Amino acid sequence: MNDIEKSLAWYRDVLGCLEKERWERDGKLAGAEMRAGAVAFYIEQDDWKKGRDRRKGEGFSIYCTTAQDVDALAATIKARGGTLAEEPQSRPWGSRDFAIVDPDGFKIRIGSST
C-alpha cells in the first residue's frame, strides 16, 4: 500500500468493511484486518524494498463471493463514492459479478455465491 491510512479508509468507506484488528511495527501502523461478512482483507503497508514507484496490482485480481444481491451492493458502493471498473454482469457459468479497483490498483471482483 502506498498510503495505509488512505487504503483503510477506502476499504471502510467505499467497500463497507469493518476494521477488526490493527498492528504496528516500530510504533507505526503496519496493517489491519478489514472484514465484510465472511471476507477478510489483510492490508499491509508496503516496505518499499522493491521501489516506491513500482506499479502494484497489474495482472492480478481478487475474487470474492457474497450471498448479497450483487447489483444492490454495486449500487451501494457507487453511492459511497466508489467507481466500478466493470458494472454488474451475468456470466455464462451462472454467477453475476462486478469489479472495482482499490487505491493501489488491485482489482477486486465481487460475485454472487449462488
MMTF fields as JSON, N, C-alpha, C and O atoms, coordinates in Angstrom:
{
  "mmtfVersion": "1.0.0",
  "mmtfProducer": "UNKNOWN",
  "numBonds": 455,
  "numAtoms": 456,
  "numGroups": 114,
  "numChains": 1,
  "numModels": 1,
  "chainsPerModel": [1],
  "groupsPerChain": [114],
  "chainIdList": ["A"],
  "bondAtomList": [4, 2, 8, 6, 12, 10, 16, 14, 20, 18, 24, 22, 28, 26, 32, 30, 36, 34, 40, 38, 44, 42, 48, 46, 52, 50, 56, 54, 60, 58, 64, 62, 68, 66, 72, 70, 76, 74, 80, 78, 84, 82, 88, 86, 92, 90, 96, 94, 100, 98, 104, 102, 108, 106, 112, 110, 116, 114, 120, 118, 124, 122, 128, 126, 132, 130, 136, 134, 140, 138, 144, 142, 148, 146, 152, 150, 156, 154, 160, 158, 164, 162, 168, 166, 172, 170, 176, 174, 180, 178, 184, 182, 188, 186, 192, 190, 196, 194, 200, 198, 204, 202, 208, 206, 212, 210, 216, 214, 220, 218, 224, 222, 228, 226, 232, 230, 236, 234, 240, 238, 244, 242, 248, 246, 252, 250, 256, 254, 260, 258, 264, 262, 268, 266, 272, 270, 276, 274, 280, 278, 284, 282, 288, 286, 292, 290, 296, 294, 300, 298, 304, 302, 308, 306, 312, 310, 316, 314, 320, 318, 324, 322, 328, 326, 332, 330, 336, 334, 340, 338, 344, 342, 348, 346, 352, 350, 356, 354, 360, 358, 364, 362, 368, 366, 372, 370, 376, 374, 380, 378, 384, 382, 388, 386, 392, 390, 396, 394, 400, 398, 404, 402, 408, 406, 412, 410, 416, 414, 420, 418, 424, 422, 428, 426, 432, 430, 436, 434, 440, 438, 444, 442, 448, 446, 452, 450],
  "bondOrderList": [1, 1, 1, 1, 1, 1, 1, 1, 1, 1, 1, 1, 1, 1, 1, 1, 1, 1, 1, 1, 1, 1, 1, 1, 1, 1, 1, 1, 1, 1, 1, 1, 1, 1, 1, 1, 1, 1, 1, 1, 1, 1, 1, 1, 1, 1, 1, 1, 1, 1, 1, 1, 1, 1, 1, 1, 1, 1, 1, 1, 1, 1, 1, 1, 1, 1, 1, 1, 1, 1, 1, 1, 1, 1, 1, 1, 1, 1, 1, 1, 1, 1, 1, 1, 1, 1, 1, 1, 1, 1, 1, 1, 1, 1, 1, 1, 1, 1, 1, 1, 1, 1, 1, 1, 1, 1, 1, 1, 1, 1, 1, 1, 1],
  "groupList": [{"groupName": "MET", "atomNameList": ["N", "CA", "C", "O"], "elementList": ["N", "C", "C", "O"], "formalChargeList": [0, 0, 0, 0], "bondAtomList": [1, 0, 2, 1, 3, 2], "bondOrderList": [1, 1, 2], "singleLetterCode": "M", "chemCompType": "L-PEPTIDE LINKING"}, {"groupName": "ASN", "atomNameList": ["N", "CA", "C", "O"], "elementList": ["N", "C", "C", "O"], "formalChargeList": [0, 0, 0, 0], "bondAtomList": [1, 0, 2, 1, 3, 2], "bondOrderList": [1, 1, 2], "singleLetterCode": "N", "chemCompType": "L-PEPTIDE LINKING"}, {"groupName": "ASP", "atomNameList": ["N", "CA", "C", "O"], "elementList": ["N", "C", "C", "O"], "formalChargeList": [0, 0, 0, 0], "bondAtomList": [1, 0, 2, 1, 3, 2], "bondOrderList": [1, 1, 2], "singleLetterCode": "D", "chemCompType": "L-PEPTIDE LINKING"}, {"groupName": "ILE", "atomNameList": ["N", "CA", "C", "O"], "elementList": ["N", "C", "C", "O"], "formalChargeList": [0, 0, 0, 0], "bondAtomList": [1, 0, 2, 1, 3, 2], "bondOrderList": [1, 1, 2], "singleLetterCode": "I", "chemCompType": "L-PEPTIDE LINKING"}, {"groupName": "GLU", "atomNameList": ["N", "CA", "C", "O"], "elementList": ["N", "C", "C", "O"], "formalChargeList": [0, 0, 0, 0], "bondAtomList": [1, 0, 2, 1, 3, 2], "bondOrderList": [1, 1, 2], "singleLetterCode": "E", "chemCompType": "L-PEPTIDE LINKING"}, {"groupName": "LYS", "atomNameList": ["N", "CA", "C", "O"], "elementList": ["N", "C", "C", "O"], "formalChargeList": [0, 0, 0, 0], "bondAtomList": [1, 0, 2, 1, 3, 2], "bondOrderList": [1, 1, 2], "singleLetterCode": "K", "chemCompType": "L-PEPTIDE LINKING"}, {"groupName": "SER", "atomNameList": ["N", "CA", "C", "O"], "elementList": ["N", "C", "C", "O"], "formalChargeList": [0, 0, 0, 0], "bondAtomList": [1, 0, 2, 1, 3, 2], "bondOrderList": [1, 1, 2], "singleLetterCode": "S", "chemCompType": "L-PEPTIDE LINKING"}, {"groupName": "LEU", "atomNameList": ["N", "CA", "C", "O"], "elementList": ["N", "C", "C", "O"], "formalChargeList": [0, 0, 0, 0], "bondAtomList": [1, 0, 2, 1, 3, 2], "bondOrderList": [1, 1, 2], "singleLetterCode": "L", "chemCompType": "L-PEPTIDE LINKING"}, {"groupName": "ALA", "atomNameList": ["N", "CA", "C", "O"], "elementList": ["N", "C", "C", "O"], "formalChargeList": [0, 0, 0, 0], "bondAtomList": [1, 0, 2, 1, 3, 2], "bondOrderList": [1, 1, 2], "singleLetterCode": "A", "chemCompType": "L-PEPTIDE LINKING"}, {"groupName": "TRP", "atomNameList": ["N", "CA", "C", "O"], "elementList": ["N", "C", "C", "O"], "formalChargeList": [0, 0, 0, 0], "bondAtomList": [1, 0, 2, 1, 3, 2], "bondOrderList": [1, 1, 2], "singleLetterCode": "W", "chemCompType": "L-PEPTIDE LINKING"}, {"groupName": "TYR", "atomNameList": ["N", "CA", "C", "O"], "elementList": ["N", "C", "C", "O"], "formalChargeList": [0, 0, 0, 0], "bondAtomList": [1, 0, 2, 1, 3, 2], "bondOrderList": [1, 1, 2], "singleLetterCode": "Y", "chemCompType": "L-PEPTIDE LINKING"}, {"groupName": "ARG", "atomNameList": ["N", "CA", "C", "O"], "elementList": ["N", "C", "C", "O"], "formalChargeList": [0, 0, 0, 0], "bondAtomList": [1, 0, 2, 1, 3, 2], "bondOrderList": [1, 1, 2], "singleLetterCode": "R", "chemCompType": "L-PEPTIDE LINKING"}, {"groupName": "VAL", "atomNameList": ["N", "CA", "C", "O"], "elementList": ["N", "C", "C", "O"], "formalChargeList": [0, 0, 0, 0], "bondAtomList": [1, 0, 2, 1, 3, 2], "bondOrderList": [1, 1, 2], "singleLetterCode": "V", "chemCompType": "L-PEPTIDE LINKING"}, {"groupName": "GLY", "atomNameList": ["N", "CA", "C", "O"], "elementList": ["N", "C", "C", "O"], "formalChargeList": [0, 0, 0, 0], "bondAtomList": [1, 0, 2, 1, 3, 2], "bondOrderList": [1, 1, 2], "singleLetterCode": "G", "chemCompType": "PEPTIDE LINKING"}, {"groupName": "CYS", "atomNameList": ["N", "CA", "C", "O"], "elementList": ["N", "C", "C", "O"], "formalChargeList": [0, 0, 0, 0], "bondAtomList": [1, 0, 2, 1, 3, 2], "bondOrderList": [1, 1, 2], "singleLetterCode": "C", "chemCompType": "L-PEPTIDE LINKING"}, {"groupName": "PHE", "atomNameList": ["N", "CA", "C", "O"], "elementList": ["N", "C", "C", "O"], "formalChargeList": [0, 0, 0, 0], "bondAtomList": [1, 0, 2, 1, 3, 2], "bondOrderList": [1, 1, 2], "singleLetterCode": "F", "chemCompType": "L-PEPTIDE LINKING"}, {"groupName": "GLN", "atomNameList": ["N", "CA", "C", "O"], "elementList": ["N", "C", "C", "O"], "formalChargeList": [0, 0, 0, 0], "bondAtomList": [1, 0, 2, 1, 3, 2], "bondOrderList": [1, 1, 2], "singleLetterCode": "Q", "chemCompType": "L-PEPTIDE LINKING"}, {"groupName": "THR", "atomNameList": ["N", "CA", "C", "O"], "elementList": ["N", "C", "C", "O"], "formalChargeList": [0, 0, 0, 0], "bondAtomList": [1, 0, 2, 1, 3, 2], "bondOrderList": [1, 1, 2], "singleLetterCode": "T", "chemCompType": "L-PEPTIDE LINKING"}, {"groupName": "PRO", "atomNameList": ["N", "CA", "C", "O"], "elementList": ["N", "C", "C", "O"], "formalChargeList": [0, 0, 0, 0], "bondAtomList": [1, 0, 2, 1, 3, 2], "bondOrderList": [1, 1, 2], "singleLetterCode": "P", "chemCompType": "L-PEPTIDE LINKING"}],
  "groupTypeList": [0, 1, 2, 3, 4, 5, 6, 7, 8, 9, 10, 11, 2, 12, 7, 13, 14, 7, 4, 5, 4, 11, 9, 4, 11, 2, 13, 5, 7, 8, 13, 8, 4, 0, 11, 8, 13, 8, 12, 8, 15, 10, 3, 4, 16, 2, 2, 9, 5, 5, 13, 11, 2, 11, 11, 5, 13, 4, 13, 15, 6, 3, 10, 14, 17, 17, 8, 16, 2, 12, 2, 8, 7, 8, 8, 17, 3, 5, 8, 11, 13, 13, 17, 7, 8, 4, 4, 18, 16, 6, 11, 18, 9, 13, 6, 11, 2, 15, 8, 3, 12, 2, 18, 2, 13, 15, 5, 3, 11, 3, 13, 6, 6, 17],
  "groupIdList": [1, 2, 3, 4, 5, 6, 7, 8, 9, 10, 11, 12, 13, 14, 15, 16, 17, 18, 19, 20, 21, 22, 23, 24, 25, 26, 27, 28, 29, 30, 31, 32, 33, 34, 35, 36, 37, 38, 39, 40, 41, 42, 43, 44, 45, 46, 47, 48, 49, 50, 51, 52, 53, 54, 55, 56, 57, 58, 59, 60, 61, 62, 63, 64, 65, 66, 67, 68, 69, 70, 71, 72, 73, 74, 75, 76, 77, 78, 79, 80, 81, 82, 83, 84, 85, 86, 87, 88, 89, 90, 91, 92, 93, 94, 95, 96, 97, 98, 99, 100, 101, 102, 103, 104, 105, 106, 107, 108, 109, 110, 111, 112, 113, 114],
  "secStructList": [7, 7, 7, 2, 2, 2, 2, 2, 2, 2, 2, 2, 2, 6, 6, 7, 7, 3, 3, 3, 3, 3, 3, 3, 3, 6, 6, 3, 3, 3, 3, 3, 3, 3, 3, 3, 6, 6, 3, 3, 3, 3, 3, 3, 7, 7, 7, 7, 6, 6, 7, 6, 6, 7, 7, 7, 1, 6, 6, 7, 3, 3, 3, 3, 3, 3, 1, 1, 7, 2, 2, 2, 2, 2, 2, 2, 2, 2, 2, 6, 6, 7, 7, 3, 3, 3, 3, 3, 3, 3, 7, 6, 6, 1, 7, 3, 3, 3, 3, 3, 3, 7, 6, 6, 1, 7, 3, 3, 3, 3, 3, 3, 7, 7],
  "xCoordList": [0.831, 0.0, 0.883, 1.866, 0.53, 1.26, 0.962, 1.863, -0.285, -0.709, -1.709, -2.881, -1.254, -2.076, -3.362, -4.421, -3.291, -4.492, -5.507, -6.704, -5.045, -5.938, -6.584, -7.78, -5.799, -6.33, -7.359, -8.417, -7.054, -8.006, -9.303, -10.387, -9.197, -10.397, -11.223, -12.45, -10.573, -11.283, -12.012, -13.185, -11.318, -11.955, -13.117, -14.114, -12.996, -14.07, -15.21, -16.367, -14.88, -15.906, -16.529, -17.702, -15.779, -16.301, -16.827, -17.96, -16.01, -16.462, -17.356, -18.095, -17.307, -18.159, -17.573, -18.306, -16.261, -15.617, -15.532, -15.556, -15.434, -15.198, -13.777, -13.282, -13.126, -11.767, -11.845, -12.462, -11.215, -11.255, -10.02, -10.123, -8.866, -7.619, -6.605, -6.583, -5.771, -4.644, -3.365, -3.374, -2.269, -0.981, 0.054, -0.029, 1.026, 2.08, 3.442, 3.652, 4.351, 5.748, 6.58, 6.448, 7.418, 8.256, 7.422, 7.824, 6.253, 5.409, 4.594, 3.92, 4.637, 3.874, 2.871, 3.12, 1.744, 0.738, 1.334, 1.879, 1.227, 1.778, 0.685, 0.912, -0.504, -1.572, -2.809, -2.858, -3.813, -5.076, -5.841, -5.665, -6.695, -7.633, -8.956, -9.516, -9.452, -10.716, -11.689, -11.353, -12.909, -13.89, -15.163, -15.648, -15.694, -17.014, -17.692, -17.45, -18.537, -19.156, -18.096, -17.302, -18.076, -17.112, -15.788, -14.85, -15.7, -14.478, -13.572, -14.013, -12.3, -11.307, -10.216, -9.654, -9.923, -8.801, -7.741, -8.037, -6.508, -5.398, -4.567, -3.895, -4.623, -3.994, -2.706, -2.73, -1.574, -0.296, 0.395, 0.27, 1.123, 1.906, 3.096, 3.782, 3.339, 4.498, 5.783, 5.845, 6.807, 8.087, 9.048, 10.15, 8.651, 9.386, 10.702, 11.51, 10.946, 12.195, 12.321, 13.431, 11.196, 11.229, 11.024, 10.765, 11.139, 10.987, 9.642, 8.627, 9.644, 8.439, 7.463, 6.255, 7.957, 7.106, 6.677, 6.114, 6.93, 6.541, 5.025, 4.326, 4.531, 3.084, 2.67, 3.359, 1.559, 1.016, -0.304, -0.98, -0.656, -1.963, -2.108, -3.148, -1.117, -1.225, -1.231, -0.36, -2.217, -2.306, -2.763, -2.56, -3.375, -3.77, -5.172, -5.493, -6.007, -7.314, -7.688, -7.235, -8.511, -9.022, -10.488, -11.221, -10.928, -12.323, -12.969, -12.497, -14.034, -14.788, -16.213, -16.753, -16.818, -18.228, -19.049, -18.551, -20.313, -21.214, -22.612, -23.002, -23.355, -24.757, -25.646, -26.844, -25.057, -25.808, -26.197, -25.623, -27.17, -27.553, -26.418, -26.121, -25.795, -24.622, -24.963, -24.178, -26.107, -26.496, -26.705, -26.291, -27.342, -27.567, -26.238, -26.041, -25.337, -24.026, -23.24, -22.615, -23.267, -22.586, -23.167, -22.424, -24.482, -25.129, -24.729, -24.512, -24.63, -24.209, -22.783, -22.485, -21.903, -20.504, -20.427, -19.674, -21.2, -21.207, -21.76, -21.257, -22.781, -23.36, -22.37, -22.458, -21.426, -20.39, -19.201, -18.227, -19.28, -18.201, -17.267, -16.296, -17.533, -16.697, -16.995, -18.113, -15.995, -16.143, -15.917, -14.866, -16.892, -16.753, -15.859, -15.958, -14.988, -14.168, -15.007, -14.787, -15.975, -16.914, -18.263, -18.344, -19.301, -20.664, -21.073, -20.479, -22.083, -22.548, -22.962, -23.618, -22.554, -22.901, -23.064, -22.414, -23.927, -24.149, -23.091, -22.756, -22.571, -21.527, -22.116, -23.129, -21.503, -22.014, -22.07, -22.861, -21.246, -21.214, -22.228, -22.251, -23.071, -24.186, -24.052, -25.041, -22.885, -22.764, -22.956, -23.003, -23.063, -23.155, -22.101, -21.994, -21.319, -20.264, -20.0, -20.499, -19.199, -18.72, -17.296, -16.827, -16.61, -15.232, -15.032, -15.654, -14.146, -13.744, -12.238, -11.692, -11.566, -10.115, -9.792, -10.284, -8.954, -8.62, -7.598, -7.11, -7.268, -6.378, -4.985, -4.309, -4.551, -3.241, -3.297, -2.279, -4.466, -4.583, -4.936, -4.896, -5.281, -5.669, -7.137, -7.998, -7.426, -8.801, -9.469, -8.942, -10.637, -11.443, -12.724, -13.478, -12.969, -14.193, -15.097, -14.667, -16.339, -17.286, -18.418, -19.07, -18.654, -19.655, -20.64, -20.412, -21.738, -22.77, -22.267, -21.532, -22.68, -22.24, -23.233, -23.009, -24.319, -25.327, -25.298, -26.076],
  "yCoordList": [-1.165, 0.0, 1.238, 1.317, 2.173, 3.437, 4.277, 4.906, 4.294, 5.087, 4.241, 4.168, 3.608, 2.648, 3.287, 2.66, 4.503, 5.153, 5.406, 5.201, 5.851, 6.087, 4.772, 4.731, 3.71, 2.413, 1.892, 1.401, 1.996, 1.527, 2.319, 1.754, 3.622, 4.453, 4.014, 3.978, 3.679, 3.233, 1.917, 1.776, 0.95, -0.342, -0.163, -0.879, 0.774, 1.04, 1.838, 1.42, 2.978, 3.917, 3.554, 3.849, 2.926, 2.578, 1.142, 0.903, 0.19, -1.207, -1.561, -2.543, -0.789, -1.06, -2.066, -2.663, -2.264, -3.198, -2.596, -1.378, -3.469, -3.069, -3.438, -4.496, -2.575, -2.87, -3.793, -3.461, -4.959, -5.915, -5.783, -5.859, -5.589, -5.55, -4.684, -4.659, -3.978, -3.199, -3.731, -4.254, -3.608, -3.959, -2.916, -2.272, -2.774, -1.781, -2.445, -3.572, -1.71, -2.128, -0.892, 0.144, -0.996, 0.124, 1.371, 2.491, 1.16, 2.272, 2.909, 3.911, 2.352, 2.908, 1.877, 0.673, 2.363, 1.472, 0.664, 1.228, -0.653, -1.533, -2.219, -2.612, -2.366, -3.038, -3.212, -2.834, -3.798, -4.042, -5.15, -5.404, -5.799, -6.773, -6.051, -5.488, -6.072, -5.438, -6.549, -7.425, -6.512, -7.568, -7.042, -5.961, -7.842, -7.602, -8.967, -9.781, -9.209, -10.523, -11.584, -11.46, -12.62, -13.706, -13.416, -14.206, -12.286, -11.939, -11.113, -10.145, -11.497, -10.732, -10.273, -11.075, -8.982, -8.42, -8.044, -7.358, -8.492, -8.115, -7.103, -7.448, -5.849, -4.744, -4.393, -4.146, -4.37, -4.048, -2.905, -2.758, -2.103, -1.02, -1.599, -2.486, -1.103, -1.512, -1.134, -0.09, -1.987, -1.675, -0.95, -0.58, -0.747, -0.003, -0.666, -0.023, -1.915, -2.587, -2.801, -2.935, -2.836, -3.029, -1.718, -1.72, -0.609, 0.697, 1.318, 0.626, 2.615, 3.334, 3.539, 3.625, 3.616, 3.958, 2.762, 2.947, 1.551, 0.4, 0.266, 0.641, -0.271, -0.493, -1.715, -2.735, -1.596, -2.709, -3.14, -2.347, -4.375, -4.841, -5.178, -5.699, -4.903, -5.153, -6.652, -7.385, -7.1, -8.51, -9.404, -10.617, -8.825, -9.571, -9.141, -7.954, -10.083, -9.7, -10.615, -11.756, -10.089, -10.812, -11.093, -10.183, -12.324, -12.675, -13.04, -13.937, -12.353, -12.614, -12.971, -12.441, -13.864, -14.175, -13.689, -13.574, -13.409, -12.92, -13.48, -13.781, -13.615, -14.011, -12.782, -12.915, -11.589, -10.349, -10.201, -10.846, -9.349, -9.008, -8.177, -7.082, -8.698, -8.062, -6.685, -5.748, -6.559, -5.262, -4.223, -3.073, -4.618, -3.702, -3.31, -2.151, -4.27, -3.991, -3.023, -2.092, -3.235, -2.322, -0.917, 0.064, -0.816, 0.493, 1.169, 2.38, 0.409, 0.953, 1.473, 2.555, 0.706, 1.128, 2.425, 3.331, 2.518, 3.759, 4.918, 6.037, 4.673, 5.729, 6.223, 7.365, 5.366, 5.745, 6.441, 6.79, 6.642, 7.33, 6.416, 6.888, 5.126, 4.183, 4.231, 4.538, 3.928, 3.857, 2.416, 1.843, 1.829, 0.444, 0.377, 1.214, -0.621, -0.885, -1.631, -1.503, -2.417, -3.138, -3.164, -3.488, -2.832, -2.879, -4.343, -5.24, -4.589, -5.961, -6.604, -5.988, -7.854, -8.594, -10.074, -10.601, -10.73, -12.168, -12.904, -12.523, -13.959, -14.768, -16.058, -16.537, -16.632, -17.872, -19.042, -19.968, -19.005, -20.111, -19.933, -20.73, -18.89, -18.758, -17.707, -17.398, -17.151, -16.119, -14.729, -14.569, -13.75, -12.351, -11.615, -11.827, -10.75, -10.06, -8.669, -8.293, -7.913, -6.6, -6.453, -7.274, -5.406, -5.186, -3.747, -2.819, -3.595, -2.278, -2.342, -3.421, -1.2, -1.156, -0.322, 0.797, -0.877, -0.154, 0.954, 1.052, 1.782, 2.917, 2.555, 3.405, 1.312, 0.89, 0.103, -0.419, 0.015, -0.644, -2.115, -2.782, -2.645, -4.046, -4.183, -3.542, -5.024, -5.236, -6.263, -7.349, -5.889, -6.78, -7.054, -6.136, -8.321, -8.736, -9.362, -10.24, -8.91, -9.407, -10.075, -9.454, -11.356, -12.12, -12.82, -12.983, -13.227, -13.952, -15.336, -15.963, -15.803, -17.124, -18.202, -19.379, -17.821, -18.816, -19.054, -19.86],
  "zCoordList": [0.0, 0.0, 0.0, 0.737, -0.811, -0.835, 0.397, 0.952, 0.824, 1.975, 2.747, 2.378, 3.807, 4.548, 5.085, 5.034, 5.592, 6.118, 5.013, 5.217, 3.837, 2.695, 2.254, 1.965, 2.204, 1.795, 2.794, 2.4, 4.078, 5.09, 5.028, 5.177, 4.808, 4.682, 3.476, 3.556, 2.361, 1.155, 1.421, 1.076, 2.037, 2.327, 3.307, 3.222, 4.223, 5.187, 4.543, 4.588, 3.948, 3.486, 2.144, 1.917, 1.256, -0.065, -0.091, -0.509, 0.355, 0.338, 1.518, 1.452, 2.585, 3.74, 4.71, 5.499, 4.666, 5.594, 6.992, 7.168, 7.963, 9.345, 9.713, 9.324, 10.458, 10.91, 12.111, 13.123, 11.993, 13.087, 13.971, 15.195, 13.366, 14.133, 13.395, 12.165, 14.142, 13.595, 14.194, 15.309, 13.481, 14.054, 13.669, 12.623, 14.549, 14.371, 14.26, 14.708, 13.651, 13.554, 13.897, 13.246, 14.893, 15.34, 15.644, 15.329, 16.263, 16.655, 15.547, 15.784, 14.337, 13.213, 12.716, 12.769, 12.237, 11.685, 10.537, 9.588, 10.63, 9.594, 8.79, 7.645, 9.379, 8.655, 9.498, 10.668, 8.863, 9.548, 8.848, 7.656, 9.624, 9.065, 8.864, 9.804, 7.629, 7.291, 6.909, 6.113, 7.48, 7.257, 6.634, 6.968, 5.712, 5.124, 5.112, 4.221, 6.097, 6.216, 6.467, 7.4, 5.645, 5.794, 5.097, 5.202, 4.384, 3.647, 4.539, 5.159, 4.602, 5.355, 4.396, 3.649, 4.423, 3.675, 4.703, 5.681, 4.483, 5.35, 4.573, 3.601, 5.015, 4.315, 5.052, 6.257, 4.33, 4.949, 4.216, 3.0, 4.981, 4.406, 3.654, 4.16, 2.455, 1.657, 2.398, 3.047, 2.3, 2.946, 1.995, 2.402, 0.752, -0.287, -0.7, -1.37, -0.331, -0.699, -2.2, -2.714, -2.91, -4.364, -5.111, -6.314, -4.408, -5.042, -4.743, -4.656, -4.587, -4.198, -5.355, -5.131, -6.562, -7.699, -8.547, -9.626, -8.083, -8.898, -8.946, -8.005, -10.047, -10.2, -9.405, -9.396, -8.754, -7.969, -8.594, -9.25, -8.389, -8.811, -10.284, -10.687, -11.087, -12.525, -12.81, -12.341, -13.581, -13.942, -12.808, -12.853, -11.8, -10.608, -10.207, -10.264, -9.805, -9.272, -8.116, -8.023, -7.259, -6.102, -6.391, -6.778, -6.214, -6.456, -5.126, -4.428, -4.779, -3.551, -3.932, -4.903, -3.173, -3.412, -2.227, -1.107, -2.501, -1.477, -1.697, -2.825, -0.615, -0.7, -0.915, -1.165, -0.817, -1.022, -2.492, -3.369, -2.737, -4.099, -4.707, -4.229, -5.753, -6.354, -6.93, -6.79, -7.564, -8.13, -7.035, -7.183, -5.945, -4.83, -4.181, -3.815, -4.042, -3.461, -4.341, -3.834, -5.642, -6.568, -6.463, -6.475, -6.362, -6.231, -4.921, -4.893, -3.849, -2.555, -2.63, -2.125, -3.26, -3.41, -4.209, -3.851, -5.287, -6.079, -5.262, -5.365, -4.456, -3.614, -2.568, -2.117, -2.182, -1.212, -1.884, -1.216, -3.193, -3.904, -4.669, -5.261, -4.671, -5.41, -6.904, -7.318, -7.694, -9.148, -9.568, -9.281, -10.242, -10.679, -11.908, -12.805, -11.942, -13.132, -14.16, -15.365, -13.674, -14.531, -13.83, -12.645, -14.544, -13.999, -13.789, -14.387, -12.944, -12.746, -14.074, -14.914, -14.226, -15.436, -15.117, -14.214, -15.858, -15.699, -16.492, -17.614, -15.897, -16.526, -17.08, -16.57, -18.115, -18.712, -17.727, -17.91, -16.694, -15.733, -14.606, -13.668, -14.685, -13.763, -12.679, -12.015, -12.474, -11.443, -12.05, -13.269, -11.189, -11.596, -10.785, -9.577, -11.43, -10.698, -11.252, -12.313, -10.502, -10.92, -10.403, -9.615, -10.848, -10.417, -9.979, -10.496, -9.014, -8.505, -8.277, -8.045, -8.342, -8.175, -6.945, -6.799, -6.051, -4.822, -5.111, -6.237, -4.127, -4.365, -4.894, -5.474, -4.704, -5.193, -6.494, -6.948, -7.088, -8.381, -8.334, -9.367, -7.164, -7.071, -7.446, -6.843, -8.449, -8.889, -7.985, -7.745, -7.495, -6.671, -7.421, -7.741, -7.7, -8.391, -7.327, -6.578, -7.267, -6.284, -7.035, -7.875, -6.727, -7.457, -6.542, -5.343, -7.149, -6.406, -6.053, -6.815, -4.875, -4.43, -4.82, -4.54, -5.456, -5.844, -7.346, -7.858]
}
